[in-house]
Amino acid sequence: MNQKITNIIFCQARVPYGNLGDLILTKLLFSKLRKQGQIIVNDLDVPEWYCKELDFER
């Protein structure tokens, strides 16, 4: 059998939400990680607008 191995990457989305720099850095990190495998994000207590800006679904 030919199995495709996919990396599973766990991330924490809890950062200071009022800082635009943190949002940009997290977006860049996620864009790089998406190329490496499947991202699973812990979005507990993360504002809905922040998740939307990061382009991941809850």
PyMOL commands that place a pseudoatom at each C-alpha (Angstrom):
pseudoatom trace, name=CA, resn=MET, resi=1, chain=A, elem=C, hetatm=0, pos=[0.000, 0.000, 0.000]
pseudoatom trace, name=CA, resn=ASN, resi=2, chain=A, elem=C, hetatm=0, pos=[1.079, 3.522, -0.743]
pseudoatom trace, name=CA, resn=GLN, resi=3, chain=A, elem=C, hetatm=0, pos=[0.318, 5.801, 2.208]
pseudoatom trace, name=CA, resn=LYS, resi=4, chain=A, elem=C, hetatm=0, pos=[0.727, 9.542, 2.161]
pseudoatom trace, name=CA, resn=ILE, resi=5, chain=A, elem=C, hetatm=0, pos=[2.110, 10.862, 5.436]
pseudoatom trace, name=CA, resn=THR, resi=6, chain=A, elem=C, hetatm=0, pos=[0.730, 14.247, 6.475]
pseudoatom trace, name=CA, resn=ASN, resi=7, chain=A, elem=C, hetatm=0, pos=[2.276, 16.351, 9.203]
pseudoatom trace, name=CA, resn=ILE, resi=8, chain=A, elem=C, hetatm=0, pos=[-0.141, 17.497, 11.880]
pseudoatom trace, name=CA, resn=ILE, resi=9, chain=A, elem=C, hetatm=0, pos=[0.856, 20.808, 13.444]
pseudoatom trace, name=CA, resn=PHE, resi=10, chain=A, elem=C, hetatm=0, pos=[-0.731, 22.040, 16.683]
pseudoatom trace, name=CA, resn=CYS, resi=11, chain=A, elem=C, hetatm=0, pos=[-0.790, 25.822, 17.252]
pseudoatom trace, name=CA, resn=GLN, resi=12, chain=A, elem=C, hetatm=0, pos=[-1.963, 28.125, 19.993]
pseudoatom trace, name=CA, resn=ALA, resi=13, chain=A, elem=C, hetatm=0, pos=[-3.844, 31.220, 18.748]
pseudoatom trace, name=CA, resn=ARG, resi=14, chain=A, elem=C, hetatm=0, pos=[-3.855, 33.061, 22.082]
pseudoatom trace, name=CA, resn=VAL, resi=15, chain=A, elem=C, hetatm=0, pos=[-1.778, 36.209, 21.625]
pseudoatom trace, name=CA, resn=PRO, resi=16, chain=A, elem=C, hetatm=0, pos=[-2.339, 39.885, 22.480]
pseudoatom trace, name=CA, resn=TYR, resi=17, chain=A, elem=C, hetatm=0, pos=[-5.290, 40.708, 20.160]
pseudoatom trace, name=CA, resn=GLY, resi=18, chain=A, elem=C, hetatm=0, pos=[-4.979, 44.479, 20.203]
pseudoatom trace, name=CA, resn=ASN, resi=19, chain=A, elem=C, hetatm=0, pos=[-1.594, 44.416, 18.542]
pseudoatom trace, name=CA, resn=LEU, resi=20, chain=A, elem=C, hetatm=0, pos=[-1.678, 44.433, 14.735]
pseudoatom trace, name=CA, resn=GLY, resi=21, chain=A, elem=C, hetatm=0, pos=[1.943, 43.210, 14.662]
pseudoatom trace, name=CA, resn=ASP, resi=22, chain=A, elem=C, hetatm=0, pos=[1.007, 39.983, 16.449]
pseudoatom trace, name=CA, resn=LEU, resi=23, chain=A, elem=C, hetatm=0, pos=[-1.794, 39.367, 13.948]
pseudoatom trace, name=CA, resn=ILE, resi=24, chain=A, elem=C, hetatm=0, pos=[0.570, 39.852, 11.005]
pseudoatom trace, name=CA, resn=LEU, resi=25, chain=A, elem=C, hetatm=0, pos=[3.243, 37.597, 12.506]
pseudoatom trace, name=CA, resn=THR, resi=26, chain=A, elem=C, hetatm=0, pos=[0.704, 34.873, 13.258]
pseudoatom trace, name=CA, resn=LYS, resi=27, chain=A, elem=C, hetatm=0, pos=[-0.708, 35.101, 9.711]
pseudoatom trace, name=CA, resn=LEU, resi=28, chain=A, elem=C, hetatm=0, pos=[2.789, 34.717, 8.271]
pseudoatom trace, name=CA, resn=LEU, resi=29, chain=A, elem=C, hetatm=0, pos=[3.515, 31.769, 10.536]
pseudoatom trace, name=CA, resn=PHE, resi=30, chain=A, elem=C, hetatm=0, pos=[0.274, 30.024, 9.555]
pseudoatom trace, name=CA, resn=SER, resi=31, chain=A, elem=C, hetatm=0, pos=[0.892, 30.605, 5.840]
pseudoatom trace, name=CA, resn=LYS, resi=32, chain=A, elem=C, hetatm=0, pos=[4.308, 28.920, 6.154]
pseudoatom trace, name=CA, resn=LEU, resi=33, chain=A, elem=C, hetatm=0, pos=[2.985, 26.070, 8.301]
pseudoatom trace, name=CA, resn=ARG, resi=34, chain=A, elem=C, hetatm=0, pos=[0.114, 25.315, 5.882]
pseudoatom trace, name=CA, resn=LYS, resi=35, chain=A, elem=C, hetatm=0, pos=[2.733, 24.263, 3.330]
pseudoatom trace, name=CA, resn=GLN, resi=36, chain=A, elem=C, hetatm=0, pos=[4.192, 21.787, 5.835]
pseudoatom trace, name=CA, resn=GLY, resi=37, chain=A, elem=C, hetatm=0, pos=[1.023, 19.946, 6.854]
pseudoatom trace, name=CA, resn=GLN, resi=38, chain=A, elem=C, hetatm=0, pos=[-2.393, 20.172, 8.458]
pseudoatom trace, name=CA, resn=ILE, resi=39, chain=A, elem=C, hetatm=0, pos=[-2.719, 22.872, 11.123]
pseudoatom trace, name=CA, resn=ILE, resi=40, chain=A, elem=C, hetatm=0, pos=[-4.894, 22.336, 14.198]
pseudoatom trace, name=CA, resn=VAL, resi=41, chain=A, elem=C, hetatm=0, pos=[-5.420, 25.592, 16.073]
pseudoatom trace, name=CA, resn=ASN, resi=42, chain=A, elem=C, hetatm=0, pos=[-6.493, 25.927, 19.681]
pseudoatom trace, name=CA, resn=ASP, resi=43, chain=A, elem=C, hetatm=0, pos=[-8.876, 28.874, 19.409]
pseudoatom trace, name=CA, resn=LEU, resi=44, chain=A, elem=C, hetatm=0, pos=[-10.303, 28.663, 22.930]
pseudoatom trace, name=CA, resn=ASP, resi=45, chain=A, elem=C, hetatm=0, pos=[-11.042, 32.200, 24.214]
pseudoatom trace, name=CA, resn=VAL, resi=46, chain=A, elem=C, hetatm=0, pos=[-9.904, 33.724, 20.901]
pseudoatom trace, name=CA, resn=PRO, resi=47, chain=A, elem=C, hetatm=0, pos=[-12.173, 36.444, 19.433]
pseudoatom trace, name=CA, resn=GLU, resi=48, chain=A, elem=C, hetatm=0, pos=[-14.155, 35.506, 16.304]
pseudoatom trace, name=CA, resn=TRP, resi=49, chain=A, elem=C, hetatm=0, pos=[-12.760, 38.448, 14.310]
pseudoatom trace, name=CA, resn=TYR, resi=50, chain=A, elem=C, hetatm=0, pos=[-9.190, 37.303, 15.059]
pseudoatom trace, name=CA, resn=CYS, resi=51, chain=A, elem=C, hetatm=0, pos=[-9.915, 33.785, 13.792]
pseudoatom trace, name=CA, resn=LYS, resi=52, chain=A, elem=C, hetatm=0, pos=[-11.487, 35.224, 10.652]
pseudoatom trace, name=CA, resn=GLU, resi=53, chain=A, elem=C, hetatm=0, pos=[-8.401, 37.357, 9.976]
pseudoatom trace, name=CA, resn=LEU, resi=54, chain=A, elem=C, hetatm=0, pos=[-6.201, 34.259, 10.322]
pseudoatom trace, name=CA, resn=ASP, resi=55, chain=A, elem=C, hetatm=0, pos=[-8.273, 32.451, 7.645]
pseudoatom trace, name=CA, resn=PHE, resi=56, chain=A, elem=C, hetatm=0, pos=[-9.166, 29.381, 9.628]
pseudoatom trace, name=CA, resn=GLU, resi=57, chain=A, elem=C, hetatm=0, pos=[-12.578, 28.025, 10.432]
pseudoatom trace, name=CA, resn=ARG, resi=58, chain=A, elem=C, hetatm=0, pos=[-13.849, 27.184, 13.876]
for i in range(1, 58): cmd.bond("trace and resi %d" % i, "trace and resi %d" % (i + 1))
show_as sticks, trace
zoom trace
